[in-house]
């Protein structure tokens, strides 16, 4: 979990590249902008979300993701 806490922000670009490779295998398209935008939208939907929550101790960052059961709380 500590590795995920430090590198959660890099998941979004990795997902774009993975979706590009998958999209190339399934459907060949010459328009790079259209292919890139479709992959970026899919990666944005699946990528982890970060939000600020207000607790009695103060503000904390919370990371939620589709593939995680419980949210991860980062100290601010």
Beta strands, then each sheet from edge to edge (+ up, - down):
strand 1: 49-55
strand 2: 58-64
strand 3: 72-74
sheet 1: 1+ 2- 3+
end
